[in-house]
Amino acid sequence: MDILVPCIAVGAAAGFLGGLVGIGGGLVVVPMLALVFAAKGLPAAVVMPLALGTSLASIVFTSLSSVCAHHARGAVDWTLVRRLTPGLVFGALGGAAAASCVPGAVLRVAFVGFAVIAATRMLFDRGIAPQRPLPGPAGMFVAGGLIAGVASVVGVGGASLAIPYFTARSVPVRRAIGSASAVAIPIGAAAVVGYVVAGLGAATLPRHCAGFVHLPALAAVAGTSVLAAPLGAALSHRLPVESLKKIFACLLYVVVGKMLMA
């Protein structure tokens, strides 16, 4: 179980940075787990699916902690979350099924592209002006499906997609952030089911896996990220968070570059 030590570090980094600069844990967990799994000699065909599935499973636990904090401050619009949930579940299951059918190299490139876009937005983000009110049931189903489909393919909770959508649809920023943390729970839960089912027949998986979810890595990442997030959140009130976001964006470029070369 020598994989636990690096995974504990991954979880601590993800939780701390999430609390400090508000980034989604998957942006840290996916590339770090991919590098850890590859370094441990896991077959290349399962490295990315395992990193994605394990990341999404960890996001369920960290999002529960985040949602409790946002709910206590009245920042979660549960009506909005309920309206999105059918599309979120559909999109997450579809995204997980699609991810299980494509080569690991394609998943790697998809994540790198998503991470580069996220890092670039951190460097140059100028906000999104509210444009239109939220759509009706059909529009919400489509929006939820697209958000969750992309999120489950690249192994993130969807906040980086949901927050811009909410703010563009005239949802106040604090409520958009709180509601996006709640959105990550159905995305993660449904996507994990998809990754578990898709990986049940994989012959090259290591021990202690439930499909494409590495259980020891999940325990290490989820446990330490939940503990480290409050530390980052506390420091966020004392440090220049906008400058830190730009530093993290530059580090993210380096990490995804290493992923491409691995």
DOMARLUM-964967 format. One record per residue (C-alpha): residue in one letter; x, y, z. Coordinates in steps of 0.05 Angstrom, whole numbers, plus 5000, padded with zeros to 4 digits. Layout:
REM residues N
AXYZ;...
***
This chain:
REM residues 262
M500050005000;D505850474986;I501050864941;L497751165003;V503451655020;P503252034954;C495652014954;I495452325023;A499752894996;V495152964935;G488953014980;A492253525025;A494353954966;A487453914934;G483754094998;F488554655017;L488554974948;G480954884942;G479955255007;L485155774991;V483555984920;G476855644907;I479255184851;G475854514839;G479353924871;G479353534806;L484154024774;V489353794826;V487253084838;V486652824767;P493653014741;M497052834807;L493652154812;A495352014739;L502652154753;V502451734817;F499051144783;A503951174724;A509951214771;K507450594808;G507550204743;L500050134731;P498249954658;A497550574615;A490550364593;V487750444663;V491751034690;M487051584665;P480451224678;L482751064748;A484951784761;L478352054734;G473851564772;T477651644837;S477652394831;L470152424821;A469051964881;S473252414925;I469453024901;V462952734930;F466052745000;T469353424995;S463153734965;L458853495023;S463453875070;S463254495026;V455754475017;C454554455093;A458755095100;H455155455043;H448255225066;A449555495136;R450656175104;G444356115061;A448356094997;V445455464965;D439455544919;W436454854928;T430854984879;L436055124825;V439954494844;R433654064841;R431854344772;L438754164746;T439353484778;P435753054724;G440353334670;L446353264716;V445152524729;F443852384655;G450052764633;A454552464686;L452551754669;G453351894595;G460052224605;A462751654647;A460351144595;A463651544539;A470151614578;S470550864589;C470150744514;V475951194491;P483451084498;G487051364559;A491251814514;V484852154489;L482452254561;R489152554578;V488753054521;A481553224540;F483553364612;V489553774590;G485154194545;F480254314601;A485754484651;V489054974603;I482355334593;A481255354669;A488355614681;T487656144628;R481056384658;M484556444726;L489956884694;F485357334653;D478357254684;R474457894681;G467757614703;I461557464663;A456057984658;P449057724673;Q445257624608;R438757234614;P434356904667;L434656154678;P431155744624;G425155274631;P425454524646;A428054314578;G433454834579;M435554654649;F435953914630;V440454074571;A444854544613;G445454024668;G447053474618;L452553884585;I455654114651;A455753404680;G457753074615;V464053494608;A465553454683;S465152694685;V469652614624;V475153044654;G474152824727;V471953484759;G465853664801;G463154164751;A463654804793;S468355124741;L462855024690;A456755144733;I459055804764;P459956174698;Y453255894673;F449656124736;T452656814737;A451156904663;R443956724680;S443357284732;V444656844794;P448357264847;V455757064853;R455556814925;R449356394910;A452456144846;I458655894883;G454555564938;S449755234889;A455554994846;S458454624906;A451754264913;V451554104839;A458053714846;I454653184890;P449852894839;I455152964785;G460252584826;A455452054852;A452551884783;A459251904748;V462351444800;V456850934787;G458650974713;Y466150894726;V465050314774;V460649934724;A465150094665;G471249824701;L468349184729;G470848764671;A477649084663;A482948544668;T488949004682;L486349364743;P490549314807;R487949034872;H483149424917;C479249744861;A471749804851;G471549874776;F475450494757;V475650744829;H482050604869;L479350514940;P485750634981;A487351254939;L480151494949;A480651425024;A487251795027;V485252354980;A478252465009;G480452425082;T486252915077;S482753405030;V476853485078;L481853625135;A486154105094;A480654525063;P478954925126;L486355105132;G486455395062;A479955755074;A482656075137;L488856325100;S484656595043;H482557165088;R489757365101;L493257265034;P492357604965;V487957064935;E487657374865;S495257354861;L495356644887;K490456434833;K495156684780;I500956304812;F496755674815;A494855764742;C502155784722;L503555154764;L497654814730;Y500754954662;V507054604686;V503254004713;V499253894649;G505553974609;K508653404650;M502352994637;L503353074563;M510552854567;A509352264614;
***
